[in-house]
Amino acid sequence: PTSPSQKGANAMGGRVSSVPGMSVWSPRAGARGKLATTGDLTIGSELDPCLMPNTEKRSGPLGVAAPDSLGVACRKGRKPKSVPNQDAWCARISEGDMSALGVFDGHGEAGHLVSHAVKSGMLDDLTCAARSGDDVTAVVEDCYRRAHRKVCGSWRLKAWDSGTTATVVVHDVPQQRLVVSHVGDSGAVLLRRSPQGLVAESLTCDHRPELEGERARIEAAGGRVFFDGRCHRVLRHGCSSGLNMSRSLGDASAHEAGVSAEPDIRQTLLGPEDMAVLVASDGIWQVITPQQAAGIVARFPADSAMEAAGALADEAVRRWFARSQGQVIDDVTVVIAYLARRSRAPSEDLASTMSLLSSPCSEVSGPSDGTSAPPTPAA
């Protein structure tokens, strides 16, 4: 029998596929269409109250389908507390100028609200920053500070003990340059052709409390770094629980203990062998390494990005399920964007436009061989 949620998925033009112990909806391959090729367009995840594990988070604007060169999977996990999918993603598509893509992984009681709020304005701000011609580092840092102040100043977002990661890549199309900015443990990977096959290069590093520089800043602010048996956390004086990352947006209480909203910023020039950018939350990276992800993506042609993203998400869910016997599965978000050559006219195919997107995905925080201890989702 078809469940109500499955009926809804089928009505949306999707398919239901099986993973251990649950179902997952993903877009039907034939449902993809072409976007308009004029002006700017922003698409991304929407707030979604669905609590059923492994369901695909809805995205908008409605009626807009991704081109073949963009693949997205954003699925709700399974956690002890029943909360909505707290991951968010967003893509800003601009023909021949500046494009951007971001992934935001919320945590805490209202993490889904914080990630959505940050997602809604940050891409436009960072695109303008890259276009301004000013000191990119200073302007991007200011964008993150303003985003942090905005969420902390909203009582509705409950950002005292809720927050989000933020990983954003702006693609400066004329310069064929990526501007990568990042806080937390989501991140980005560049996939590059080589004689040995597809090779993954991490564009970001996780912000972990136990790292020497991060620990020094935390302790100087009066906080402390504590290992709880599974991961290191930042604790305020007198508190028994804390955040398992050293930089974030929101989390006002943790920022009093030395957590920072200052992003790492990296500029990367693209070469002829650079093929795609893979962006994901730590729901992917805690169980799949970048090179393992490259091997999965390599099975699919460039015009099957949605299928590649779905395969990565399926594999991540299977690994979480096996390691925790189905008890804990983190939210899983992955975005794959194939990079177009600058010589191709965007009017030939919108893939030329969308593939200009690059996005941040967290440095490997998972096992290199799939044999280490079970991963831990964000608090």
C-alpha positions as CSV (number, residue, x, y, z in Angstrom):
1,P,0.0,0.0,0.0
2,T,1.1,3.5,-0.7
3,S,1.5,5.8,2.3
4,P,0.0,9.3,2.3
5,S,3.5,10.7,2.1
6,Q,4.4,8.5,-0.8
7,K,1.2,9.6,-2.6
8,G,2.3,13.2,-2.1
9,A,5.8,12.4,-3.4
10,N,4.4,10.7,-6.5
11,A,2.0,13.6,-7.1
12,M,5.0,15.9,-7.2
13,G,6.6,13.9,-10.0
14,G,8.9,11.9,-7.8
15,R,9.8,8.3,-7.1
16,V,10.0,6.3,-3.9
17,S,13.2,4.2,-3.5
18,S,14.1,1.9,-0.7
19,V,16.8,2.3,1.9
20,P,17.2,0.1,5.0
21,G,14.1,0.6,7.2
22,M,12.6,3.6,5.5
23,S,11.6,5.2,2.2
24,V,13.0,8.2,0.3
25,W,11.5,10.5,-2.3
26,S,13.7,11.9,-5.0
27,P,12.9,13.8,-8.2
28,R,12.1,11.8,-11.2
29,A,14.8,12.0,-13.9
30,G,12.3,13.0,-16.5
31,A,10.9,15.8,-14.4
32,R,13.9,18.1,-14.9
33,G,13.4,21.1,-17.1
34,K,15.1,24.3,-18.2
35,L,15.3,27.5,-16.4
36,A,14.9,30.9,-17.9
37,T,18.3,32.2,-19.3
38,T,17.8,35.9,-18.6
39,G,18.3,37.8,-15.3
40,D,19.0,36.3,-11.9
41,L,17.2,33.4,-10.3
42,T,17.4,32.1,-6.7
43,I,16.3,28.6,-5.9
44,G,16.7,26.6,-2.7
45,S,15.2,24.7,0.2
46,E,12.1,26.0,2.0
47,L,11.0,25.6,5.6
48,D,9.4,22.2,5.8
49,P,7.6,20.8,8.9
50,C,7.8,17.2,7.8
51,L,9.1,14.9,10.5
52,M,9.2,11.6,8.5
53,P,12.9,10.4,8.3
54,N,14.6,10.4,5.0
55,T,12.0,12.5,3.2
56,E,13.2,15.1,0.7
57,K,13.0,18.7,1.8
58,R,10.8,20.8,-0.4
59,S,12.4,23.5,-2.5
60,G,11.3,26.6,-4.3
61,P,10.2,28.6,-6.2
62,L,7.6,26.1,-7.1
63,G,7.6,25.0,-10.8
64,V,11.3,25.7,-11.2
65,A,13.3,22.6,-12.1
66,A,17.1,22.3,-11.9
67,P,19.1,21.9,-15.1
68,D,20.9,18.6,-15.7
69,S,24.2,19.9,-14.5
70,L,22.9,20.6,-11.0
71,G,22.1,17.8,-8.6
72,V,20.6,18.2,-5.1
73,A,19.5,15.9,-2.3
74,C,18.3,17.3,1.0
75,R,16.9,14.6,3.3
76,K,15.7,14.6,6.9
77,G,17.6,12.4,9.3
78,R,16.5,10.4,12.3
79,K,17.4,11.8,15.8
80,P,16.3,11.1,19.4
81,K,14.4,14.4,19.4
82,S,11.8,14.8,16.7
83,V,12.7,18.0,14.8
84,P,12.4,19.1,11.1
85,N,15.2,18.8,8.6
86,Q,17.6,21.5,9.8
87,D,19.8,21.6,6.7
88,A,19.2,24.3,4.1
89,W,20.7,25.0,0.6
90,C,20.4,27.9,-1.8
91,A,21.6,28.6,-5.4
92,R,21.8,32.0,-7.0
93,I,22.0,31.7,-10.8
94,S,23.3,34.7,-12.8
95,E,24.1,34.5,-16.5
96,G,27.7,35.4,-17.3
97,D,28.4,37.4,-14.1
98,M,28.4,36.1,-10.5
99,S,26.8,32.9,-9.3
100,A,26.7,31.4,-5.9
101,L,25.7,28.3,-3.9
102,G,25.5,27.7,-0.2
103,V,24.8,24.9,2.3
104,F,23.7,25.7,5.9
105,D,23.4,23.0,8.6
106,G,21.3,24.2,11.6
107,H,21.5,22.8,15.2
108,G,19.7,23.4,18.4
109,E,16.0,23.6,19.1
110,A,15.4,26.2,16.4
111,G,18.3,25.3,14.1
112,H,16.0,24.9,11.1
113,L,14.8,28.5,11.5
114,V,18.3,29.9,11.8
115,S,19.7,28.0,8.8
116,H,16.7,29.2,6.7
117,A,17.1,32.8,7.9
118,V,20.8,32.9,7.1
119,K,20.3,31.2,3.7
120,S,17.7,33.8,2.7
121,G,20.0,36.8,2.5
122,M,23.7,35.6,2.6
123,L,24.1,34.6,-1.1
124,D,23.1,38.0,-2.4
125,D,25.3,39.8,0.1
126,L,28.4,37.7,-0.7
127,T,27.8,38.0,-4.5
128,C,27.8,41.7,-4.1
129,A,30.9,41.5,-2.0
130,A,32.8,39.6,-4.7
131,R,31.6,42.0,-7.4
132,S,32.5,45.2,-5.4
133,G,36.2,45.2,-6.3
134,D,37.0,46.1,-2.7
135,D,39.1,43.9,-0.3
136,V,37.2,40.7,-0.7
137,T,38.3,39.3,2.7
138,A,37.2,42.3,4.6
139,V,33.8,42.6,2.8
140,V,33.0,38.9,3.2
141,E,34.0,38.9,6.9
142,D,31.6,41.9,7.4
143,C,28.8,39.9,5.6
144,Y,29.2,37.1,8.2
145,R,29.3,39.5,11.1
146,R,26.0,41.1,9.9
147,A,24.4,37.7,9.4
148,H,25.4,36.7,12.9
149,R,24.1,39.9,14.5
150,K,20.8,39.6,12.6
151,V,20.0,36.1,13.8
152,C,21.1,36.8,17.3
153,G,18.9,39.9,17.4
154,S,15.7,38.0,16.5
155,W,13.8,36.5,19.5
156,R,11.8,34.3,17.1
157,L,15.0,32.4,16.0
158,K,15.9,31.5,19.6
159,A,19.6,31.9,18.6
160,W,20.8,31.9,22.2
161,D,21.2,28.1,21.9
162,S,20.5,27.5,18.2
163,G,22.7,28.2,15.2
164,T,24.0,27.1,11.9
165,T,27.0,26.4,9.8
166,A,27.5,28.4,6.6
167,T,29.5,27.4,3.6
168,V,29.2,29.6,0.5
169,V,31.0,29.7,-2.8
170,V,30.7,32.6,-5.2
171,H,31.8,31.9,-8.8
172,D,33.3,35.0,-10.4
173,V,32.5,33.9,-14.0
174,P,34.6,36.4,-15.9
175,Q,37.6,35.7,-13.8
176,Q,36.9,32.0,-13.5
177,R,37.6,32.3,-9.8
178,L,35.9,30.8,-6.7
179,V,35.5,32.8,-3.5
180,V,34.9,30.2,-0.7
181,S,33.8,31.3,2.7
182,H,33.0,29.0,5.6
183,V,32.1,28.6,9.3
184,G,31.4,25.2,11.0
185,D,31.6,21.7,9.7
186,S,29.8,21.8,6.3
187,G,32.2,22.3,3.4
188,A,33.1,22.1,-0.3
189,V,35.1,19.8,-2.5
190,L,36.5,20.5,-6.0
191,L,36.4,17.5,-8.3
192,R,39.2,17.4,-10.9
193,R,40.1,15.2,-13.8
194,S,43.4,13.4,-13.6
195,P,45.2,10.5,-15.3
196,Q,44.2,8.4,-12.3
197,G,40.5,9.4,-12.6
198,L,38.4,11.9,-10.7
199,V,40.3,13.4,-7.8
200,A,38.8,15.3,-4.9
201,E,40.4,18.4,-3.3
202,S,38.9,19.8,-0.1
203,L,38.2,23.6,-0.3
204,T,37.4,24.0,3.4
205,C,38.5,22.7,6.8
206,D,36.2,21.9,9.7
207,H,36.2,24.3,12.6
208,R,36.8,21.9,15.5
209,P,37.2,23.0,19.1
210,E,40.3,20.8,19.7
211,L,42.4,22.5,16.9
212,E,45.2,24.4,18.5
213,G,44.2,27.9,17.3
214,E,40.5,27.3,18.0
215,R,41.2,26.0,21.5
216,A,43.4,29.0,22.3
217,R,40.7,31.5,21.3
218,I,38.1,29.6,23.3
219,E,40.2,29.4,26.4
220,A,41.2,33.1,26.1
221,A,37.5,34.0,26.1
222,G,36.9,32.0,29.3
223,G,35.4,28.9,27.7
224,R,36.8,25.4,27.8
225,V,37.1,22.5,25.4
226,F,35.7,19.2,26.7
227,F,35.8,15.7,25.2
228,D,32.5,13.9,25.9
229,G,33.6,10.5,24.7
230,R,32.4,11.0,21.2
231,C,33.6,14.5,20.2
232,H,35.0,17.7,21.6
233,R,32.6,20.5,22.6
234,V,32.9,24.1,23.7
235,L,31.5,24.7,27.2
236,R,30.6,27.9,29.0
237,H,31.6,28.2,32.7
238,G,29.0,26.3,34.7
239,C,27.4,24.5,31.8
240,S,27.4,20.7,31.2
241,S,26.6,20.7,27.5
242,G,28.1,22.5,24.6
243,L,28.6,23.0,20.9
244,N,30.7,20.5,18.9
245,M,32.1,23.1,16.5
246,S,34.2,26.2,17.2
247,R,32.7,28.6,14.6
248,S,29.0,29.2,13.7
249,L,26.3,31.8,13.1
250,G,23.9,32.2,16.0
251,D,24.7,30.2,19.2
252,A,24.9,33.4,21.2
253,S,25.6,31.5,24.4
254,A,28.5,29.6,22.9
255,H,29.9,32.8,21.4
256,E,30.3,34.1,25.0
257,A,32.7,31.1,25.5
258,G,34.9,31.9,22.4
259,V,33.0,30.4,19.5
260,S,33.4,32.8,16.5
261,A,31.5,33.9,13.4
262,E,34.6,34.8,11.5
263,P,34.8,32.8,8.3
264,D,37.8,31.1,6.7
265,I,38.1,32.6,3.2
266,R,39.8,31.1,0.2
267,Q,40.1,32.2,-3.4
268,T,40.7,29.6,-6.1
269,L,41.4,30.0,-9.8
270,L,39.7,27.3,-11.9
271,G,41.7,25.3,-14.4
272,P,40.7,23.3,-17.5
273,E,40.7,20.0,-15.5
274,D,38.3,21.3,-12.8
275,M,35.1,19.5,-13.5
276,A,32.6,20.0,-10.7
277,V,32.0,21.2,-7.1
278,L,30.5,19.0,-4.5
279,V,28.9,20.7,-1.5
280,A,27.5,18.9,1.5
281,S,26.6,19.1,5.2
282,D,28.4,16.9,7.6
283,G,25.7,14.3,7.3
284,I,27.6,13.3,4.2
285,W,31.2,14.0,5.3
286,Q,31.0,12.1,8.6
287,V,30.5,8.8,6.8
288,I,31.9,9.4,3.2
289,T,35.3,10.9,2.5
290,P,35.8,13.3,-0.4
291,Q,37.6,10.7,-2.5
292,Q,34.9,8.2,-1.9
293,A,32.4,10.8,-3.0
294,A,34.4,11.4,-6.1
295,G,34.2,7.7,-6.9
296,I,30.5,7.7,-6.6
297,V,30.1,10.8,-8.8
298,A,32.4,9.4,-11.4
299,R,29.8,6.6,-12.2
300,F,27.4,9.2,-13.6
301,P,27.7,11.5,-16.7
302,A,27.6,15.2,-16.3
303,D,24.0,15.5,-17.4
304,S,22.9,13.1,-14.6
305,A,23.9,15.3,-11.6
306,M,20.6,14.7,-9.8
307,E,21.1,10.9,-10.0
308,A,24.7,11.4,-8.7
309,A,23.5,13.5,-5.7
310,G,20.8,10.9,-5.0
311,A,23.4,8.1,-5.0
312,L,25.6,9.9,-2.6
313,A,22.7,10.6,-0.2
314,D,21.5,7.0,-0.4
315,E,25.0,5.8,0.4
316,A,25.3,8.2,3.4
317,V,22.0,7.1,4.8
318,R,22.9,3.4,4.4
319,R,26.2,4.0,6.3
320,W,24.5,5.9,9.1
321,F,21.9,3.2,9.4
322,A,24.5,0.4,9.6
323,R,26.6,2.2,12.2
324,S,23.8,3.2,14.6
325,Q,21.5,0.3,13.9
326,G,19.0,2.9,12.5
327,Q,18.9,4.8,15.8
328,V,20.6,8.0,14.7
329,I,20.9,9.4,11.2
330,D,22.0,13.0,10.6
331,D,20.3,15.2,8.1
332,V,21.9,14.7,4.7
333,T,22.4,17.5,2.1
334,V,24.5,17.3,-1.0
335,V,24.7,19.6,-4.0
336,I,26.7,18.8,-7.1
337,A,27.4,21.5,-9.7
338,Y,29.3,20.8,-12.9
339,L,31.5,23.6,-14.0
340,A,31.1,24.9,-17.5
341,R,33.9,26.0,-19.7
342,R,34.1,29.8,-20.1
343,S,34.1,29.4,-23.9
344,R,30.6,27.9,-23.9
345,A,27.8,30.3,-24.5
346,P,25.2,30.2,-21.7
347,S,22.5,30.3,-24.3
348,E,23.5,26.9,-25.6
349,D,22.3,25.3,-22.4
350,L,21.4,26.6,-19.0
351,A,23.9,24.0,-17.7
352,S,26.5,26.6,-18.7
353,T,24.9,29.0,-16.3
354,M,24.1,26.7,-13.3
355,S,27.4,24.9,-13.5
356,L,29.1,28.1,-12.7
357,L,27.9,27.5,-9.2
358,S,30.5,26.3,-6.7
359,S,29.7,25.5,-3.1
360,P,31.4,24.7,0.1
361,C,31.4,21.4,1.7
362,S,33.0,20.4,4.9
363,E,36.5,19.1,5.2
364,V,36.5,15.3,5.7
365,S,35.3,14.6,9.2
366,G,34.4,11.0,8.5
367,P,36.4,7.8,8.2
368,S,38.9,7.2,5.5
369,D,38.1,3.5,5.2
370,G,34.6,3.2,6.6
371,T,35.8,1.3,9.7
372,S,36.0,3.9,12.5
373,A,33.6,4.5,15.3
374,P,30.0,5.8,14.7
375,P,29.8,9.5,13.8
376,T,28.1,12.1,16.0
377,P,25.5,14.5,14.6
378,A,25.6,18.2,15.8
379,A,24.1,18.9,19.1
